[in-house]
Amino acid sequence: MRYSLKMFLVLALLAFSMADGKAQIIPQPTEITYGEGFVDVSNGLKVKTNLKGSDLKAMTDYLNSVKLLNKKSKTTLKLTCTGTAEQASNALYDKTLQGYTFRSDKKTVEIVAETPTGLFYGIQTLRQLTKDGKVRYADIKDAPRFVYRGYMLDCSRHMWTADFVKKQIDALAYFKMDRLHLHLTDGGGWRMEIKKYPRLTTNGAWRTDSDWNVWWNSGKRTFCTEDTPGAYGGFFTQDELRDIVRYAAERHIEVIPEIEMPGHSDEVLHAYPELGCGATGHEFCIGSEMTFVFLEDVLKEVMDVFPSKYIHIGGDECSRESWAKCPLCQKRMKENNLKDTPELQSYLTARIERFLNDNGRNLLGWDEILEGKLAPNATVMSWRGVSGGIKASKDGHHVIMSPTDHCYLDYYQDAPVTQPEAMGGYLPLERVYEYDPVPADMPEIEPYIDGVQGNLWTELVPNEKHCEYMTYPRILAIAEIGWSKNKTSYENFRERVLPALDVMKAWGYNAFDFRNEVGMRKEARTEINHLARGKKVIYNTMYADQYKGVGEETLTNGWAGNWEYINGRWQGWCTRPMDVTIDMEQPTEIHSLECEFMQFNGPWIYYPDNVKVYKSDNGKDFELLEERTIEKPAQDYVINSYVWKGSAKARYYRIVASQKTRGGWIFANEIIIR
């Protein structure tokens, strides 16, 4: 992005003015002390630096691009690099080489760092400190907590332009993030030119509908060629990707490519069906040597374009069903003494890792690569919660934390009833910010936790505006939890986010309107007093272990559920009824029994078809009070209450909610008896 000096100063005033003259920096620096007075930078700065060669050119070009340079200015920006060329080349892999010190005083702003990367981060602090053409006197000592602070953009489900990707790189750099993970291949389309296998893009980069729901639920999921009427898709040429890599490197961001294997490969098998296990399956045939020839050929071209240390191979959500029936896969298992299909996937992972290691690269994969046997040098990206990351770290593997319940930016960021359709649960900014990649009771694993990443999957993100809407401001929280060693309170962070979003809006980003956030359900904000509160719940059918709420107290602890079903206030039953009995401890006269149920079509959570309410004096013999057939709500997402009203007196009250036709999840929260 190009900004005039006037625009830059106006935006700096807009975003970072405070009554006391102190700026709002994201991420929060390690140490900052303000003095009394201001440095005038209204006419830009003249630069004095010991940088040389390509480092000097890159820094000069960047400072020009953000309109900070003015050779005639009376104010000096002094940039001093104290490290070696070797340290500079290693800065993205060593957090101690990314730190900087900052001092503004009289007519000088001075930034000192061991590497150009550290100097670059100091420049971002300068940009955020600027207020009304002035920089307050300040002393700052700053360095990141983690070396990996990433953002993943899914390019398969929806294709993005190179210019749009560069725009996001500008924002990531501004908030001191250093990794951009591009999810380039998946069942939605292949997005990278591979010269040796042209059908990957001619036959695998285009599909028959841009609307993911229409295409995915059609039962056909048809790919097509670019000239087909209504074709949707596209791909990056290798030259476009090289340009993105160059642009990111100038902003001290490493671009990590992901080439999915062995699953999520529908588009590959459409273009080259001989790589699968016959007519069925959505994954590569691991028993065939053609698979490894193909994968190594593709990775050679990938490595030629991307100089990144990591090559991400995916590895997630592989059904493995076709391997159990494939003669070639069974033969491979027998020859290598592999006891099950997870070990067969591990065979592929280990073999690809050896190939990458032989070419000077490291393998990165989603936490499914832990199943079977983990390749010896692999780094694990933990997405199915934190357990995979903890296990890998305890086994001596490096880990990047990216759990769904804190880092998945495709989830709703505000009350779902107010938002465009999204995937999965509810992930407001506060929940992202509260996350710590290192569990409080496991400080010993921190040396193995390389960092944190926010992921934006784009099935339901159809255009550039919506992509930014889902990304900002939540990626700012990822930036701060990845960088700041002394993370502030959420209230403090929120105060810094609001003006930052004003600046982003003025720069043309379509961020979520955070000022008007609805936030937590009003029903979930205060405790509920009722007759059954604190009473014992007898589970005639048990909830699913992964959605147990807070255990057996969940349904009578006085708290209603929030928007998300994973917040500890909801319990879930799958493919079986919810059947619970409340022990009131003594005969109790009641006039209403109420229970909230959720419908959320995306993750297959459906309102019950049928609800029955019973009473009993002995807990064994129950009398039916009501049976009610429930119509399915029309909304994709809704929380509705079932309410029985009448008059009854008994010690035990039982509620049974079932689905006869829908076959998904039932989620319920507090059972309120009055």
C-alpha positions as CSV (number, residue, x, y, z in Angstrom):
1,M,0.0,0.0,0.0
2,R,1.1,3.5,-0.7
3,Y,0.3,6.4,1.6
4,S,1.1,10.1,1.4
5,L,2.8,11.6,4.4
6,K,-0.2,13.7,5.1
7,M,-2.5,10.7,5.1
8,F,0.0,8.7,7.3
9,L,0.0,11.5,9.9
10,V,-3.8,12.0,9.9
11,L,-4.3,8.3,10.4
12,A,-1.7,8.2,13.2
13,L,-3.6,10.9,14.9
14,L,-6.9,9.1,14.3
15,A,-5.7,5.8,15.7
16,F,-3.3,6.5,18.5
17,S,-4.2,9.8,20.2
18,M,-4.9,9.6,23.9
19,A,-5.6,12.2,26.6
20,D,-2.2,11.8,28.2
21,G,-0.3,11.7,24.9
22,K,0.7,8.1,25.2
23,A,0.3,5.8,22.2
24,Q,-1.6,2.5,21.8
25,I,0.9,-0.1,20.6
26,I,-0.1,-3.6,19.4
27,P,1.5,-5.9,20.3
28,Q,2.3,-4.6,23.8
29,P,6.1,-4.0,24.2
30,T,8.1,-5.8,26.8
31,E,9.2,-2.5,28.6
32,I,8.1,1.0,27.8
33,T,8.8,4.3,29.7
34,Y,7.4,7.6,28.6
35,G,9.2,10.9,29.1
36,E,7.9,14.5,29.0
37,G,8.2,16.0,25.5
38,F,7.8,15.2,21.9
39,V,9.9,14.7,18.8
40,D,8.5,16.5,15.7
41,V,8.2,14.1,12.7
42,S,5.6,16.1,10.8
43,N,8.0,16.6,7.9
44,G,9.3,13.0,7.9
45,L,12.8,11.9,9.0
46,K,16.3,11.8,7.6
47,V,17.9,8.5,8.1
48,K,21.4,7.6,9.4
49,T,22.2,3.9,9.4
50,N,25.0,1.5,9.2
51,L,23.0,-0.9,7.1
52,K,24.6,-1.7,3.7
53,G,23.9,-3.4,0.5
54,S,20.6,-5.3,0.1
55,D,19.6,-4.6,3.7
56,L,20.0,-0.8,3.2
57,K,18.0,-1.0,-0.1
58,A,15.2,-3.0,1.5
59,M,14.9,-0.7,4.5
60,T,15.1,2.5,2.3
61,D,12.4,1.1,-0.1
62,Y,10.1,0.3,2.8
63,L,10.5,3.6,4.6
64,N,9.8,5.3,1.2
65,S,6.7,3.1,0.8
66,V,5.2,4.3,4.1
67,K,6.4,7.9,3.4
68,L,8.6,8.3,6.4
69,L,11.7,9.6,4.6
70,N,12.6,13.2,4.1
71,K,16.3,14.0,3.5
72,K,15.7,17.7,4.4
73,S,14.0,17.0,7.7
74,K,15.5,18.4,10.9
75,T,14.6,15.1,12.8
76,T,16.9,12.1,12.5
77,L,15.9,8.5,12.4
78,K,19.1,6.6,13.5
79,L,19.0,2.9,12.7
80,T,21.9,0.8,14.1
81,C,22.3,-2.9,13.4
82,T,24.8,-4.5,15.8
83,G,24.8,-8.1,14.5
84,T,26.4,-10.2,11.8
85,A,25.1,-11.2,8.4
86,E,24.7,-14.7,9.7
87,Q,22.5,-13.5,12.5
88,A,20.5,-11.4,10.0
89,S,19.8,-14.5,7.9
90,N,18.7,-16.5,10.9
91,A,16.4,-13.9,12.5
92,L,13.1,-15.6,11.6
93,Y,14.2,-18.7,13.3
94,D,15.6,-17.2,16.5
95,K,13.4,-15.0,18.6
96,T,16.4,-13.5,20.4
97,L,17.4,-11.9,17.1
98,Q,14.1,-10.1,16.6
99,G,14.3,-7.7,19.6
100,Y,15.1,-4.0,19.5
101,T,15.5,-1.0,21.6
102,F,13.8,2.3,20.9
103,R,14.5,5.8,22.1
104,S,12.9,9.1,21.1
105,D,14.4,12.3,22.5
106,K,14.7,15.9,21.3
107,K,15.3,15.7,17.5
108,T,16.2,12.0,17.2
109,V,14.4,8.7,17.1
110,E,17.0,5.9,17.6
111,I,16.4,2.2,17.0
112,V,19.1,-0.4,17.8
113,A,18.8,-4.1,17.0
114,E,21.0,-7.1,16.2
115,T,19.3,-7.6,12.9
116,P,17.4,-5.7,10.2
117,T,14.3,-7.7,11.4
118,G,14.6,-6.1,14.8
119,L,15.0,-2.7,13.2
120,F,11.9,-3.3,11.1
121,Y,9.9,-4.1,14.2
122,G,11.1,-0.9,15.8
123,I,9.9,1.0,12.7
124,Q,6.4,-0.5,13.3
125,T,6.5,0.8,16.8
126,L,7.5,4.2,15.5
127,R,4.5,4.2,13.2
128,Q,2.2,3.4,16.0
129,L,3.8,5.9,18.4
130,T,3.3,8.8,15.9
131,K,0.5,11.2,17.1
132,D,-0.4,14.4,15.4
133,G,3.0,14.5,13.7
134,K,4.8,13.9,16.9
135,V,6.4,11.1,18.8
136,R,6.4,11.2,22.5
137,Y,9.7,10.8,24.3
138,A,9.9,7.1,25.1
139,D,12.4,4.4,26.0
140,I,11.4,0.9,24.8
141,K,13.0,-2.5,25.2
142,D,11.1,-5.1,23.2
143,A,11.4,-8.7,22.0
144,P,9.0,-11.4,21.1
145,R,7.9,-14.3,23.3
146,F,7.6,-16.7,20.4
147,V,9.5,-17.0,17.2
148,Y,6.4,-18.1,15.1
149,R,3.5,-15.7,14.9
150,G,1.4,-16.8,12.0
151,Y,-1.8,-16.4,9.9
152,M,-3.1,-19.1,7.6
153,L,-5.2,-18.1,4.6
154,D,-7.2,-20.8,2.8
155,C,-6.8,-20.3,-0.9
156,S,-8.4,-23.5,-2.0
157,R,-12.0,-23.0,-1.1
158,H,-11.9,-19.5,-2.5
159,M,-9.1,-18.0,-4.6
160,W,-7.5,-14.6,-3.8
161,T,-5.6,-12.2,-6.0
162,A,-1.9,-11.6,-5.4
163,D,-2.6,-8.0,-4.7
164,F,-5.0,-8.9,-2.0
165,V,-2.5,-11.3,-0.4
166,K,0.1,-8.4,-0.4
167,K,-2.4,-6.2,1.3
168,Q,-2.8,-8.7,4.1
169,I,1.0,-8.9,4.4
170,D,1.1,-5.2,5.0
171,A,-1.2,-5.6,7.9
172,L,0.6,-8.6,9.4
173,A,3.9,-6.7,9.2
174,Y,2.3,-3.7,11.0
175,F,1.5,-5.9,13.9
176,K,4.9,-7.7,14.0
177,M,3.7,-11.0,12.7
178,D,6.2,-13.1,10.8
179,R,4.5,-16.1,9.1
180,L,2.0,-16.3,6.3
181,H,0.8,-19.8,5.7
182,L,-0.9,-20.3,2.3
183,H,-3.2,-23.3,2.1
184,L,-2.8,-23.8,-1.6
185,T,-4.3,-27.2,-2.3
186,D,-7.5,-28.9,-1.1
187,G,-10.7,-30.4,-2.3
188,G,-12.0,-26.9,-3.4
189,G,-9.3,-26.4,-6.0
190,W,-5.5,-26.6,-6.7
191,R,-4.0,-23.1,-6.6
192,M,-0.4,-23.3,-7.6
193,E,1.1,-23.7,-11.1
194,I,3.0,-26.9,-11.4
195,K,4.8,-27.0,-14.7
196,K,5.4,-30.8,-14.8
197,Y,1.7,-31.5,-14.1
198,P,-0.4,-28.9,-16.0
199,R,-3.7,-30.7,-15.4
200,L,-3.5,-29.7,-11.8
201,T,-4.5,-26.2,-12.8
202,T,-6.3,-26.8,-16.2
203,N,-8.5,-29.5,-14.6
204,G,-8.2,-29.0,-10.9
205,A,-8.3,-25.2,-10.3
206,W,-11.8,-24.6,-11.6
207,R,-15.2,-25.8,-10.3
208,T,-18.8,-25.4,-11.4
209,D,-20.0,-23.0,-8.7
210,S,-18.5,-20.3,-6.6
211,D,-20.9,-20.8,-3.7
212,W,-19.3,-23.4,-1.5
213,N,-22.5,-24.7,0.0
214,V,-24.2,-25.1,-3.4
215,W,-21.1,-26.9,-4.9
216,W,-20.3,-29.1,-1.8
217,N,-23.9,-30.2,-1.1
218,S,-24.8,-30.8,-4.8
219,G,-23.6,-34.4,-4.5
220,K,-21.5,-33.9,-7.6
221,R,-18.7,-31.6,-6.6
222,T,-17.8,-31.2,-10.3
223,F,-14.5,-29.7,-11.5
224,C,-14.3,-28.1,-14.9
225,T,-12.0,-26.1,-17.2
226,E,-11.6,-22.3,-17.2
227,D,-13.7,-21.9,-20.4
228,T,-16.7,-23.7,-18.9
229,P,-19.7,-21.2,-18.6
230,G,-19.9,-20.2,-14.9
231,A,-16.5,-21.7,-14.0
232,Y,-15.1,-20.4,-10.7
233,G,-11.5,-20.7,-9.5
234,G,-8.0,-19.7,-10.6
235,F,-4.4,-20.3,-9.5
236,F,-1.2,-18.4,-8.8
237,T,1.5,-18.6,-11.4
238,Q,4.9,-19.4,-10.0
239,D,6.0,-15.9,-10.9
240,E,3.1,-14.5,-8.9
241,L,4.1,-16.6,-5.9
242,R,7.7,-15.6,-6.2
243,D,6.6,-12.0,-6.1
244,I,4.5,-12.6,-3.0
245,V,7.4,-14.3,-1.3
246,R,9.7,-11.4,-2.2
247,Y,7.2,-8.8,-1.0
248,A,6.7,-10.7,2.3
249,A,10.5,-11.1,2.8
250,E,10.9,-7.3,2.5
251,R,8.5,-7.1,5.4
252,H,10.3,-9.9,7.3
253,I,7.5,-12.4,6.8
254,E,8.2,-15.9,5.7
255,V,5.6,-17.5,3.4
256,I,4.9,-21.2,4.1
257,P,3.2,-23.2,1.4
258,E,0.9,-26.1,2.2
259,I,0.5,-29.0,-0.2
260,E,-2.1,-31.4,1.2
261,M,-1.3,-35.1,1.4
262,P,-2.5,-37.8,1.6
263,G,-6.1,-36.6,2.1
264,H,-8.1,-33.6,1.0
265,S,-7.0,-34.4,-2.6
266,D,-10.2,-34.6,-4.6
267,E,-8.9,-32.0,-7.1
268,V,-5.7,-34.0,-7.7
269,L,-7.5,-37.2,-8.2
270,H,-9.8,-35.5,-10.6
271,A,-6.9,-34.3,-12.7
272,Y,-4.8,-37.5,-12.2
273,P,-7.1,-40.4,-11.2
274,E,-4.3,-42.9,-11.5
275,L,-2.9,-41.5,-8.2
276,G,-5.8,-42.8,-6.1
277,C,-6.9,-46.3,-5.0
278,G,-9.3,-46.9,-7.9
279,A,-12.7,-45.3,-8.2
280,T,-13.2,-44.7,-4.5
281,G,-11.5,-42.6,-1.9
282,H,-10.3,-39.0,-1.5
283,E,-6.7,-39.7,-0.7
284,F,-3.5,-40.7,-2.5
285,C,-2.7,-44.4,-3.0
286,I,0.3,-44.9,-0.7
287,G,0.9,-48.4,-2.1
288,S,1.8,-46.9,-5.5
289,E,5.2,-45.6,-6.3
290,M,3.6,-43.2,-8.8
291,T,2.3,-41.3,-5.8
292,F,5.8,-40.6,-4.5
293,V,7.1,-39.7,-7.9
294,F,4.3,-37.2,-8.2
295,L,4.6,-35.8,-4.7
296,E,8.4,-35.4,-5.0
297,D,8.1,-33.7,-8.4
298,V,5.5,-31.3,-7.1
299,L,7.6,-30.5,-4.0
300,K,10.6,-29.8,-6.1
301,E,8.8,-27.0,-7.8
302,V,7.3,-25.8,-4.6
303,M,10.7,-25.6,-3.0
304,D,12.0,-23.7,-6.0
305,V,9.4,-21.0,-5.5
306,F,9.3,-20.9,-1.6
307,P,12.6,-20.7,0.3
308,S,10.8,-21.3,3.6
309,K,12.3,-23.5,6.2
310,Y,9.0,-25.3,6.6
311,I,7.0,-27.1,3.9
312,H,3.5,-27.9,5.3
313,I,2.1,-31.2,4.1
314,G,-1.3,-31.1,5.7
315,G,-2.0,-34.6,6.8
316,D,-5.4,-33.9,8.4
317,E,-8.8,-35.6,8.2
318,C,-7.8,-38.5,6.1
319,S,-10.5,-41.2,6.0
320,R,-8.0,-44.0,5.2
321,E,-11.0,-46.2,4.2
322,S,-9.8,-46.9,0.6
323,W,-6.4,-48.1,1.9
324,A,-8.0,-51.0,3.8
325,K,-9.4,-52.3,0.5
326,C,-6.5,-51.4,-1.9
327,P,-4.2,-54.4,-2.8
328,L,-1.3,-52.1,-3.3
329,C,-1.7,-50.4,0.1
330,Q,-2.2,-53.7,1.8
331,K,1.0,-55.0,0.1
332,R,2.9,-51.9,1.3
333,M,1.7,-52.5,4.8
334,K,2.7,-56.1,4.8
335,E,6.2,-55.4,3.4
336,N,6.8,-52.7,6.0
337,N,5.2,-54.5,9.0
338,L,2.6,-51.8,9.4
339,K,-0.2,-52.9,11.7
340,D,-2.9,-50.4,10.6
341,T,-3.8,-47.6,8.2
342,P,-2.6,-44.8,10.6
343,E,0.9,-46.4,10.4
344,L,0.5,-46.4,6.6
345,Q,0.0,-42.7,6.7
346,S,3.0,-42.4,9.0
347,Y,5.0,-44.3,6.3
348,L,4.1,-41.6,3.8
349,T,4.9,-38.8,6.2
350,A,8.3,-40.2,7.2
351,R,9.2,-40.8,3.6
352,I,8.2,-37.2,2.5
353,E,10.1,-35.9,5.5
354,R,13.3,-37.6,4.5
355,F,12.9,-36.1,1.0
356,L,12.4,-32.6,2.5
357,N,15.3,-33.0,4.9
358,D,17.5,-34.1,2.1
359,N,16.6,-30.8,0.4
360,G,17.3,-28.7,3.5
361,R,13.7,-28.3,4.5
362,N,11.6,-29.2,7.5
363,L,8.2,-30.9,7.5
364,L,5.2,-29.2,9.2
365,G,1.9,-31.0,9.5
366,W,-1.5,-30.9,11.3
367,D,-1.6,-33.0,14.5
368,E,-3.0,-36.1,12.7
369,I,0.6,-36.8,11.8
370,L,1.0,-37.9,15.4
371,E,-1.2,-40.9,14.7
372,G,0.8,-44.1,13.9
373,K,4.3,-42.9,14.4
374,L,5.5,-39.3,14.1
375,A,8.3,-38.6,11.7
376,P,11.5,-38.0,13.6
377,N,12.1,-34.3,12.7
378,A,8.6,-33.2,12.1
379,T,7.0,-30.1,13.6
380,V,3.4,-30.4,14.7
381,M,0.7,-27.8,14.2
382,S,-1.9,-28.6,16.9
383,W,-5.4,-27.8,15.8
384,R,-7.7,-30.4,17.5
385,G,-7.3,-28.7,20.9
386,V,-4.0,-28.6,22.7
387,S,-3.4,-32.3,23.5
388,G,-1.6,-33.1,20.3
389,G,0.8,-30.2,20.8
390,I,1.4,-31.2,24.4
391,K,2.1,-34.8,23.5
392,A,4.5,-33.8,20.6
393,S,6.4,-31.3,22.9
394,K,6.8,-33.9,25.6
395,D,8.3,-36.2,22.9
396,G,10.8,-33.6,22.0
397,H,9.1,-32.2,18.9
398,H,8.6,-28.6,18.1
399,V,5.0,-27.3,18.1
400,I,2.9,-24.5,16.7
401,M,-0.3,-24.1,18.7
402,S,-3.5,-23.4,16.6
403,P,-6.4,-24.9,18.5
404,T,-9.9,-24.5,17.1
405,D,-11.5,-23.1,20.2
406,H,-9.0,-20.1,20.3
407,C,-7.5,-19.7,16.8
408,Y,-10.1,-20.6,14.2
409,L,-11.1,-17.3,12.5
410,D,-13.8,-18.9,10.4
411,Y,-16.0,-19.2,13.6
412,Y,-18.6,-16.5,14.5
413,Q,-16.9,-13.5,16.2
414,D,-20.2,-12.1,17.6
415,A,-23.7,-13.2,18.3
416,P,-24.4,-15.6,15.4
417,V,-27.9,-14.2,14.9
418,T,-26.3,-10.9,13.9
419,Q,-23.5,-12.3,11.7
420,P,-23.1,-13.7,8.2
421,E,-23.1,-17.5,8.0
422,A,-19.9,-18.9,9.5
423,M,-18.4,-22.3,10.4
424,G,-18.4,-24.0,13.8
425,G,-18.6,-22.2,17.0
426,Y,-18.4,-18.7,18.5
427,L,-14.9,-17.1,18.9
428,P,-15.0,-13.5,20.1
429,L,-11.9,-11.4,20.4
430,E,-11.8,-11.8,24.1
431,R,-11.7,-15.6,23.8
432,V,-8.8,-15.4,21.3
433,Y,-6.9,-13.0,23.6
434,E,-7.3,-15.1,26.7
435,Y,-5.4,-18.0,25.1
436,D,-1.8,-18.9,26.3
437,P,0.0,-21.3,24.0
438,V,1.8,-22.7,27.0
439,P,-0.5,-24.3,29.6
440,A,0.0,-22.7,33.0
441,D,0.8,-26.0,34.7
442,M,3.3,-27.1,32.0
443,P,6.0,-24.4,31.8
444,E,8.6,-27.0,31.1
445,I,7.2,-27.5,27.5
446,E,7.7,-23.8,26.5
447,P,11.1,-24.4,24.8
448,Y,9.3,-26.7,22.3
449,I,6.4,-24.3,21.7
450,D,7.5,-22.2,18.7
451,G,4.5,-20.1,18.6
452,V,0.8,-19.6,17.6
453,Q,-1.2,-19.3,14.4
454,G,-4.7,-18.0,13.5
455,N,-6.4,-19.9,10.7
456,L,-9.0,-18.6,8.3
457,W,-10.7,-21.4,6.4
458,T,-12.8,-20.0,3.6
459,E,-15.7,-22.3,2.8
460,L,-18.1,-19.6,3.9
461,V,-15.8,-16.6,3.1
462,P,-16.7,-15.8,-0.5
463,N,-15.0,-12.5,-1.2
464,E,-12.2,-10.2,-0.1
465,K,-14.3,-7.9,2.1
466,H,-15.6,-10.9,4.1
467,C,-12.1,-12.3,4.4
468,E,-10.9,-9.2,6.1
469,Y,-14.1,-9.0,8.1
470,M,-13.3,-12.4,9.6
471,T,-9.6,-11.7,10.1
472,Y,-9.6,-8.3,11.8
473,P,-9.5,-7.6,14.7
474,R,-9.0,-11.2,15.9
475,I,-5.6,-11.6,14.2
476,L,-4.4,-8.6,16.4
477,A,-5.0,-10.8,19.4
478,I,-2.9,-13.6,17.8
479,A,-0.2,-11.0,17.2
480,E,-0.2,-10.0,20.8
481,I,-0.3,-13.4,22.4
482,G,2.5,-14.5,20.1
483,W,4.7,-11.5,20.9
484,S,4.0,-10.0,24.3
485,K,5.7,-11.5,27.4
486,N,3.6,-9.3,29.7
487,K,0.2,-9.5,28.0
488,T,-2.2,-7.0,29.5
489,S,-5.8,-7.3,30.7
490,Y,-8.4,-7.8,28.0
491,E,-9.9,-4.4,28.9
492,N,-6.5,-2.7,28.2
493,F,-6.2,-4.6,24.9
494,R,-9.7,-3.7,23.8
495,E,-8.8,0.0,24.4
496,R,-5.9,-0.4,22.0
497,V,-7.8,-2.4,19.4
498,L,-10.5,0.2,18.8
499,P,-8.3,3.0,17.5
500,A,-6.2,0.5,15.6
501,L,-9.3,-0.6,13.7
502,D,-10.0,3.1,12.8
503,V,-6.6,3.2,11.2
504,M,-7.3,0.0,9.3
505,K,-10.6,1.2,8.1
506,A,-9.0,4.4,6.8
507,W,-6.4,2.2,5.0
508,G,-9.2,0.3,3.2
509,Y,-9.6,-2.8,5.4
510,N,-13.1,-4.1,6.0
511,A,-12.7,-5.0,9.6
512,F,-15.6,-6.2,11.8
513,D,-17.4,-3.4,13.5
514,F,-16.0,-4.1,16.9
515,R,-17.4,-1.0,18.6
516,N,-20.9,-2.4,18.2
517,E,-20.1,-5.9,19.3
518,V,-23.2,-7.6,20.9
519,G,-21.0,-9.9,22.9
520,M,-22.2,-12.6,25.4
521,R,-25.8,-13.7,25.4
522,K,-27.7,-11.6,27.9
523,E,-29.2,-14.8,29.3
524,A,-25.7,-16.1,30.0
525,R,-24.4,-13.0,31.9
526,T,-26.0,-13.6,35.3
527,E,-26.7,-16.7,37.4
528,I,-30.2,-18.1,37.4
529,N,-31.9,-18.9,40.7
530,H,-34.5,-21.6,40.5
531,L,-35.8,-24.7,42.4
532,A,-33.4,-27.2,40.7
533,R,-30.3,-25.2,41.1
534,G,-27.6,-27.3,42.7
535,K,-29.7,-30.4,42.6
536,K,-28.3,-33.8,41.4
537,V,-28.7,-34.8,37.8
538,I,-29.1,-38.5,37.1
539,Y,-27.9,-39.3,33.5
540,N,-30.0,-42.0,32.0
541,T,-27.9,-41.5,28.8
542,M,-24.5,-39.9,29.1
543,Y,-23.4,-36.9,27.3
544,A,-20.5,-37.1,24.8
545,D,-17.2,-36.8,26.6
546,Q,-15.9,-34.1,24.2
547,Y,-19.0,-31.9,25.0
548,K,-19.5,-32.5,28.7
549,G,-19.7,-28.9,29.8
550,V,-18.4,-28.9,33.4
551,G,-19.6,-32.4,34.0
552,E,-22.6,-33.5,36.0
553,E,-23.2,-30.1,37.4
554,T,-23.7,-28.4,34.0
555,L,-27.5,-28.6,33.8
556,T,-28.3,-27.3,37.3
557,N,-25.4,-25.0,38.1
558,G,-27.3,-21.8,37.5
559,W,-25.7,-20.7,34.3
560,A,-27.3,-20.6,30.9
561,G,-25.3,-21.3,27.7
562,N,-23.5,-18.7,25.7
563,W,-23.5,-18.5,21.9
564,E,-20.9,-21.3,21.5
565,Y,-21.4,-24.9,22.3
566,I,-17.8,-25.5,23.5
567,N,-17.7,-23.0,26.3
568,G,-18.5,-25.4,29.1
569,R,-22.1,-24.4,29.5
570,W,-23.6,-26.8,27.0
571,Q,-23.8,-30.6,27.0
572,G,-24.0,-32.6,23.8
573,W,-25.5,-36.0,22.9
574,C,-24.9,-37.6,19.5
575,T,-27.1,-40.2,17.8
576,R,-28.9,-40.9,21.1
577,P,-31.5,-39.0,23.2
578,M,-30.8,-36.7,26.0
579,D,-32.4,-38.5,29.0
580,V,-31.8,-37.0,32.4
581,T,-33.6,-37.0,35.8
582,I,-33.4,-34.2,38.3
583,D,-33.5,-35.3,42.0
584,M,-35.2,-32.5,43.9
585,E,-34.4,-34.3,47.2
586,Q,-37.9,-34.1,48.4
587,P,-41.4,-33.8,47.0
588,T,-41.6,-30.4,45.3
589,E,-44.5,-28.7,43.7
590,I,-43.6,-27.1,40.3
591,H,-45.4,-25.1,37.6
592,S,-42.8,-24.9,34.9
593,L,-39.8,-26.8,33.5
594,E,-37.6,-25.1,30.9
595,C,-34.6,-26.3,28.9
596,E,-32.8,-24.5,26.1
597,F,-31.7,-26.3,23.0
598,M,-29.4,-25.2,20.2
599,Q,-29.8,-25.6,16.4
600,F,-26.6,-25.0,14.4
601,N,-26.8,-26.6,11.0
602,G,-23.1,-26.3,10.1
603,P,-21.8,-28.7,12.8
604,W,-24.9,-30.9,12.6
605,I,-26.5,-29.7,15.8
606,Y,-30.3,-29.9,15.5
607,Y,-33.3,-29.1,17.6
608,P,-35.0,-32.3,19.0
609,D,-37.9,-33.8,17.2
610,N,-39.6,-34.9,20.4
611,V,-39.6,-33.9,24.0
612,K,-41.2,-35.8,26.9
613,V,-41.4,-34.7,30.6
614,Y,-42.1,-37.1,33.4
615,K,-42.5,-37.0,37.2
616,S,-41.8,-39.7,39.8
617,D,-42.0,-40.2,43.5
618,N,-39.4,-43.0,43.7
619,G,-37.1,-42.4,40.7
620,K,-38.2,-45.7,39.1
621,D,-41.8,-45.4,38.2
622,F,-42.5,-42.3,36.0
623,E,-45.7,-40.7,35.0
624,L,-45.8,-38.8,31.7
625,L,-46.7,-35.1,32.1
626,E,-46.3,-34.1,28.4
627,E,-45.1,-35.4,25.1
628,R,-44.5,-32.7,22.4
629,T,-43.5,-33.0,18.8
630,I,-41.1,-30.2,17.8
631,E,-40.9,-28.6,14.4
632,K,-37.4,-27.9,13.1
633,P,-36.7,-24.2,13.3
634,A,-36.2,-22.5,9.9
635,Q,-33.0,-20.7,11.0
636,D,-29.5,-22.0,10.4
637,Y,-28.6,-21.0,14.0
638,V,-31.1,-20.5,16.8
639,I,-31.4,-21.1,20.5
640,N,-34.9,-21.9,21.6
641,S,-36.4,-22.9,24.9
642,Y,-38.7,-25.9,25.4
643,V,-41.1,-24.9,28.2
644,W,-43.6,-27.2,30.0
645,K,-46.2,-25.4,32.1
646,G,-48.7,-27.0,34.5
647,S,-48.9,-28.2,38.0
648,A,-47.1,-31.2,39.5
649,K,-45.6,-32.4,42.7
650,A,-42.9,-35.1,42.9
651,R,-39.3,-35.6,44.0
652,Y,-38.0,-36.6,40.5
653,Y,-38.5,-34.8,37.2
654,R,-37.3,-36.3,34.0
655,I,-36.8,-34.8,30.5
656,V,-36.2,-36.9,27.4
657,A,-35.3,-35.1,24.1
658,S,-34.8,-37.2,21.0
659,Q,-34.2,-36.9,17.3
660,K,-36.0,-39.5,15.2
661,T,-35.2,-38.1,11.8
662,R,-32.2,-35.8,12.0
663,G,-29.4,-38.0,13.2
664,G,-27.1,-35.2,14.5
665,W,-26.3,-33.7,17.9
666,I,-28.6,-32.5,20.6
667,F,-27.1,-29.7,22.7
668,A,-28.9,-28.5,25.9
669,N,-28.0,-26.3,28.9
670,E,-29.6,-25.3,32.2
671,I,-32.8,-27.1,33.2
672,I,-34.8,-24.4,35.0
673,I,-37.6,-25.5,37.3
674,R,-39.9,-23.1,39.0
